[in-house]
């Protein structure tokens, strides 16, 4: 099984060297590292060149002539990977020495899994552990391991890559959101509960979600974050994205049959159609207020559509805010 690492960089000189060294010190080395740099203006180029000369495996470096952003940069890196198994990597984490070995071994053990994601241990800018992991926070808030979607903890098969690429031109979420939407929808994802890397938290993290914060975030704080934020546009955007995914199910039938069964594809299409309906109803709730808003939220609850979000917590968000 050929192993590729897809690394996207941009002005990462402060932490990049640590991550690159963690590639070299793996108990199972990759066969290639594909780096796409998004027109860095710091010392990233020099560090990558040092790594290319030092690494005991192939390192191919590509420099964008214009900045294209994180998602498109990862798309370019993935497209250039030739491995049977592809690890996605940020520029500021540090992998534990057995990450590649453990993930590769797990892929060999599992049948029908095309996306693996491992837990990650939070660390500060100096790599001091912060006493928590991504899964620990997720299960506390959502009680759902499938909601772990950190791209830098993800590995995919070449067959899955062939299906998801290219990323949509319109209504495309962040690359890891898109990857894990499909992985969860097609039931081709497995979560490794062991932390296999540090997620370094610092002021310049690309991710700005509540899960990239040092401080533990509670449900009440999440409600306060969303208070006053208009979600109508978000729901409409997601609805359009899911409609595009329905179209892709029909357009890429051959690639899909390499991943899952026909019954799974049909179930995925039905679920996407339900998502579109649920998002439309939540958009109505978000644009309403007072008793009308509460009535619509209760109606959505009894229709059972909150199962497509975060269950009763999503209902409380709609009802309270």
N, C-alpha and C positions, 0 to 999 in steps of 0.2 A: 504494500500500500504506500503510494507516494504521498508525502506530506508537504503541503505548502503553508506558508504564513503570509497573509495579506495585511500589510502595515500601511496606514495612512498617516502622513506627517504634515505638520505646519508649525513653524517656529517652536519646535520642541526641544531645543538644545539643552534646556535646564535639566530635564529628566530623561531624555532619550537614551543616553548611554547605558543607564541602569537596565532599561528594558532590553536593549540589544544584547547586553552581557547575559541576561537571563535566557536568551535564545541559545547562546553558545554553551551554556552550562546545563542544558537539558540532558536527562538520562537517555532519551531517545531524540536524536537530532532531526530537524526537518531536512527535507531534500532541497528546498528552495525558500527564499524569502523575497517576496515581491513588494517593493516600496514605491508608493506614489506620493510625491511631495507637492503640496499645494502652493508653490511659489513662496517658499520660506525666505525670510530676509535676515535671519540670524545665522548661527553656526551649524544649523541642521545638516547642510550639504556636506560640510567637512566631517561631521560625525558619521554620517552614512558612508562616506568614502572610506573612513577608517574601519568601519564595520565590514565593508565589502572586502577589504584586504585581509582582515583578521579571521573572518568566518570560515569554518571548514566545510561549508556548503555553498551552493550558488546564491548569490545576492544580485538581484536585478533592480536597478533604481531608475525611476521615471520622474521627470520634472515637468509639472504643468506650466504652460506658457502664460496662462491666466488663472486666477483663483476661481475654483468651481465649487468650493464648499465641501463639508465633511462627507455628506451622502454620496455625491458624485465622485469624490476622490476614492471612497471605498469601492464604488462600482467599478472604477477603472482598475483598481488593484485586484479585485476579484476576477474580473474578465481576463486578466493576464496570468492567473494562476493555472498551473497544469496538473496539480495534485489530485489524487482521488479523494483526499480529505484536506479541507482548507480551514485553518485557524484564522480568526479575525483578531487584530491587535491594535490597541491604542498605543500612543507614543510615550505615555507616562506611567504605566503600570509596571509591575515586576511579576513575572511568572515564577511559581515554585518549580524546583528542578524536575519533578515528575509529571508536570502537567501534560506534555505531549504524549508521554508514555501511557498515562492513565486514561486520557481521552481516546487515544487510538485503540487501546485494549478494550475499552467499553464499546466502541463502535463495532469491533469484531464480534463481541458477545451478543449484540442486539440485532434483531431482524426487523427490517422495516423502519428503522430510525435513521433520519437524514440530518437531524439537527441536535447537537448536544450542547448544553450550557452548564457550566460549573459555578458553584458558589465562589464568592470573592470576599476577602477580608479587608475591611476598611483600614487604611493607614493614613497618617498625616504626611505632610510634604517631605519629612525626613524618614519615611517608611517605619515610623513607630506605630504598632498596631493600636487600634482605637477600641478594641473590645467588642466589636460587632461585625456581622456579615450581612450581605445583601439579602440572603434568604431569611435570616432572622428578622429583619425589618419587614420584609414582604409578608411573611406569615403572620406577623403581629397586626399588620394593617388590613391585609386582604385574605389571609388564610388560603393562599393559592400560589403554589410554586410556579405554575405556568405563567404567572405575571412577571417572572424574572426574564428580562429581555435585554440585558446589557450586552451590547455588541461585542465588546472586548473580552467577554467570557464565552463566546460562541464559536463553535466549529460546525462546518457543514460539509456534506458530500458534494462531489462534482455534479451528480445528477440533480441535486437540489439547486445548485448554482445555475445550471442550464435552464431550469424552470423560472427562477426569479429574475434573471437578467434578460434584457436591460430593465432597470427600475423604471416605473412609470414617469412619463414626462410631466403630466399634470397630476395634482393632488397626491403627490408622493410624500409620505411621512418620513421621518428619519430612517436611515437604512436599517437600524436594528428593530425598530417598530415594524417595518415592512416584512423583514425576514421572519420575525416571530409571530406576526399575524398569520402568515401562511403555515408556519410550522405547527402552531396550535390548531389551526383550522383543519389541516390535513392529518392531524394526529401522528406526526412523524418526529416528534420532539421528546427528548428525555432530559431530565435534570439530574446532574451529579451533585449530591448534597454536600460533598466535601469542598472546602475552599482550596482552590488550586492557584491562587494568585493574590497579590495585593492590589486593591483599587486605591490608588493614591489620590487623596482629596486635597486640592489646593485652589488658589484663587483663580487660576486660568483654566480650570477644567472645561472641556467642550460641553459636557452635559451639565445642565443647570436645573435638573429635576430635584424633587425633594429627596431622592435617594442618593444624590451626590453631595449631601450635606453631612458634616461631622455630627451635628446634634440629631438625636432621635426625634422624629416628627410624629406627633399623635394625631388622631382623627379630628379632634376639635381644632387643631392648628390648620389641618388641611381645609376644613370648612372656612376658617377665617381667610385662608389664602384665596379661595374661590369666591368669597363674598365680593360682590360688585363687579366681577369679571363676566363679560358677556360671552356665553357659550353657544349662542345660536349659530354663529359663523363656523365654529368648530364642529358642531353636529352636522351641518350641511356639508362641510368639507369631508368629513369622515364618510358621510352617505355617498358622496360622489366617488370616494376612494373604493368603497365596497362594491359599488356598481361596476367600477373598472375591473375589480377582481373577479366579478361574475363573468364579465366578458373574456377575461384571460383564461378562465376555466374551459371555455369553449374553444378558444384560439390555440391553446397549448395542450391539447388532449394527449398527444403522443408523449410529450415530456412528463405529463402527469402520470401516465400509466407506468412510468419507471419508478414512481414514488409510492403509489398506493392503488387500491382497488377501485373498480367502477362504483361500487356502493359508497365508498368513502368520498369520492368526487361528487356524487349526487347529494350526499348528506351535507357536504361543504357548501354546495350551491344553495340548498334549502336554508342553511344557517345564515349565509350571507344575505339572502332575501329577507330573513327575519331581522337581521341587523339593520337593514335599510329602513324597515318599518319602525323599529324601535327608535332609531336616531331621529326619524321624522317626528315621532311623538314627543321625544325629549326636546326637540327644537321648539315645538309648540309650548311646552312647559316653560322653557327658558325665556320665551317671549311674552309670557303671561305673568300676572301678579295677583296677590291677594287670594281670595277664595277660589277664583278660577284656576290659579296655579295649583293650589292644594287639591282641588277636585281632579285635575288632570293627572297629578302625581299618584293619587289614590287609584285612579282608573288604570294607570300603567302598572301599578303594583298588582292589582287583581288580574290583569291580563297576563302577568307573568313575565313581562319583558325586562324587568330589572335583572334577570338572570344573565342578560347580555352585558351587564356592566359590573358593578360591585355589590349587587344584591341590595339588601336593606340599607346599607350605607349610602348607596346612590339615591335611594328613595328619601332618606333623611336629608341629603344635600338638596334635592329638589323641593322638598316640603318645607325645610327650614329657611333656605336662602331665598 
